[in-house]
């Protein structure tokens, strides 16, 4: 189950921005924060349908946007793909390497990247608000790649 902290953040955000607080949105919140890896709105919608949770597709899309606006989710556009989301709540800052052939997504943490961005902003008299880093690469041996044709997203 989702922590009460995440639920409180979401309720506060909905109230402050005059959005309706509905049971359907809480079902989506719980389901989204329990999704593993990177997912798109349709994958979440289908999982909820398979779990016999009755929600509308439009509400899933809207709620995912609201959750990313209040920093519970991170919203990604990986090289022309449909928007994908991942849980941000309770996770360390991390970055992504995406294979241009099999679409496998690898995550890595590197504190030096965050420090460098802050230094560059400070040097230019700017305040860092947000950032994203996506590195595009190729599997070492494309023919032997175990993820090819699977379109795996981790």
Secondary structure, 3 states (H helix, E strand, C coil): CCCHHHHHHHHHHHHHCCCCCCHHHHHHHHHHHCCCCCECHHHHHHHHHHCCCCCCHHHHHHHHHHHHHCCCEEEECCCCCCCEEEECCCCCCCEEEEECCCCCEEEECCHHHHHHHHHHHHHCCCCCCCCCCEEEECCCCHHHCCCCCCCCCC
